[in-house]
Amino acid sequence: MDRQEIFEHVKQQYGTEPDYPWKDWNAVLRHKDNNKWYGVVLKVGRDKLGLSGDEAVDVLNVKCDPVLIGSLRTQPGFHPAYHMNKEKWISVRLDGSAPGDEIKSLIAMSYELTGTKKKKRGNNIMTADELLFFDKMKSMLPVYLELKERLMELHPDVFIKVSKTQISFKNKYIFAMVSFQRVPKCPKEYLLVSFGLSYEKQSPRIAAATEACRRRWTHHVVIRKPEEIDEELMGWIEEACQFSNSK
């Protein structure tokens, strides 16, 4: 991704227009509500990044989970944050050396970390296990963040368990989960959201439903973007949560 692609992405995703506080080529990406920065696009000399050559290159600074920063710095295109807190921010070169989907995921994380904390919000801190789970499909991390945030707002005491194949949400029993399990006609990149009910729910959105045991139907919904974590889906998950608690 280059700087223009970054600007187009954040405008479409967050309604952000770049701000130019220094009246030059360097731009800041801000939240509309709290005015905090969640991204900074800078033109930096390659030598400032420890690279050979003295020509300038565009970089994007984003806030990042400290658990990830160490491993990201070992990957092509990533550097200690230029002119920012290197324990909490990281710089990404915008010259094609870092994958576009990974950059979008990091922007989503930075937007989340710098956003206004909602009242009565559940614990939405990402664990190292959760982050590693999405290492194989980083573009779906924003989808998971949206689902987790909405679920934890309603049920802050829900237990989250991460395994190799799925992330489960549990009260008395597991009532919902996310995975990368394949279902018929699923897209290349997706997050499969599954939930259990006592009956088979009918909807075009449900990609598959199976009766694992008597009166225990597991439903699977293919999700591709955060906006698809809507009231209908959250209503089904809430119903699954109540069903699990009643058993």
N, C-alpha and C positions, 0 to 999 in steps of 0.2 A: 504494500500500500504506500502511496505517496501522500503528501499533505492535503492535496485536494480531495483525494478519496476519503481521508480521515474526516475532513470538514463535511463532505456529503453524507457520510455515515452518521455522524453525531447529529446533524440536522434532521435526518430522517428518524433516527432512533430516539433522540432526546429533545429535539427542537432547539438545539444549540447553534448559535452563530458565533464564529470566532471573534474574540475581543483583542484589540491591539493596543495595550496600555502604554507601550514604549514607542509607539508611532513608527515602528519599523517592520521588518519581516517576521518577527517573533509574535506568536499568537497564544492566547489563553482560552481554554474551554471552561466555562463556569456553569454552576447550577443556577437555575432561574430563581429558586426560592431563597437560598442562603448565600448566594454569590461566591461560594467557595470554588476553588479550582479543582477540577478532576483531571485536567490534562493541560500540558504546555507543549506547543510545537516551537522548536528552536532551530536556528541555523548555527551549527557548531563546526569548528575546524576539526578535521580528522585527527590531527595530532592531539587535540584536547581529549579525545576518546581512546588514546593509546594506539591509534592506527597510523600506518605510514601515509605520507603525503600531507600537504597543507591545505588542500581544497576543502570547501565547506560541504557539510552534509546535513540534511534535515533529521532531527530526532524528535520523538514524542516522549515526554515524561509523564508517567502515570503512577498513582499510588497503588501499592501492591501488598498483599499479605506477606509479612516477613518470612514466613515458612517457605515461600516460593522463590524469593529473591536470589538466594544462593544458587539454586539449580538453574534459574533463568540466565544468570550471568555466564554460565558455561556454554550457553547455546549461541549460535551465530546470530548477530544482529542486536544482542543485548549488552548493556554496559551499566556500570554504577551510575546512579542518577547524577546528571550534570547540573551543578549549582543547586542541588536540593538534598534533603535528608536521605542519605544512601541506605539507611536501614529500613525506610518505609516507602521509598520511591525507586523507580528504575527507568532507565532511558532505553528506547527502542529506535534503532535506525530505520528511517523510512526510505530505504533504497532497494527493497525487495529481498533483503537477507533474512527477514523474519516473516513467517507465514501470516497472511492477512487475517485468517480466522483466529489465530492466537492473539493478534493485536486487538481485535474486536472483543475477545473475551477479557483481556486485561483492561480495556476501556470500561467494560461493564462492571468489572470488579472495582475499579477506581471510582466510578460513579456511585457505586453502592457504599464504599468506604467513606466517601466524603459527603454523602447525602445527609439531609436532616433526619435525625433519629425520631421515629414516630412514637407518640405516647402509647403506653400499654403494649409496646412491641415485644414480641418474644425474643429469645436468645437466637440471633441469626449469625453468630460467629462461625465462619467456615473452619473446619478442622483440617489438619494435614491429610487425613484419610479421604475426606470428601474431595479435596483438591486433586489428590492423586487419582481418584476414581475417574475424573474427567480428563485425565492426561491423554486418553486415547480418542476423545472427541471434545476438544476444548470449546468448540463453537456452541455446545449445549450448556455450558456453565451458566450463562445468563438466564436460560430457561429454568434451570434448577434453582437458582437464586430467587427468582420470582415465586416459584412454587413453595419453596421453603419459607420465605418471608410471609407469604399469605397464610400458610398453615400454622406457623408459629405465633402469628398474631392472634389466631383463634384458640390455639391449644399450646401455650408456652411450655407445658410439662411433657409434651410428647417426646418419647425416646427415639433417637435416630441411630440406626446400626448400619455400618458400612461393611459390605463383604466384597469379594472379588467380582461378583456378577450383578449386584444390586445394592441400592440404598433403601432401607426399610424404615417406615414410620410406624411406631407401635404405642398403644396404650396398654390395655390388658393383653391384647394380641396384635399382630401385624395387621393393619387395615389398608395400607397403601405402600407402594414402592415405585422406584424408578430404575430403569435398566436400559441397556442397548440391545435387548433381545429382539431378534428378527421376527417380524410378522408379515403376512402376505401384502405385497404392494407397498411396502414401506419405502420412504425416500432414502437417499444415501446418508444424510445426516438427520438425526432425529433423537428424541428422548421418549422412551416408552413409559407412560404413567399407568400404573395398574392399581386397582382397588377391588375390594371384596364386598359382595352384597349377598343377601339371602335369596335373591331371585335374579333372573337374567334381564338386565335393562336393555331396552331397544333404542338405538340411536345410530344414525349414519356415521357419527364420529367414532363409534366404538369399532376398532379394527378387528377385535376377536373377543370371544367370551367362552369360558370353559367352566364346567361344573366339576371342580376338583374332588368334591365329596358332596354328600346330600345337603342341599340347601346352602351351598357355599360356592357362589359363582365369582370367578375372577375375571374382571373386565380389563381390556388393554386399549389405551388411547394413544395415538401417535401425535407427538407435539414437536413442532419445528421452530417456534419462536415464542418469546415471552407473552405476547398478546393473546396467545391461545390458552394461557392459564386464566380462564375467564370465570364468570359467576356460575355458568352451567357446570363446568368441570369441578370447581370448588364445592358446589352443591352435592355432587356425586361423592366426592371424597369425604365431605362432612357426614353424609349418610352412612358411608362405610365406617367412619370413626364411631358413630353412634351404635351401629350394628356390632362392631367389635366389642364395645364396652358392655353391651347387653348380654353377651354370651356367658 
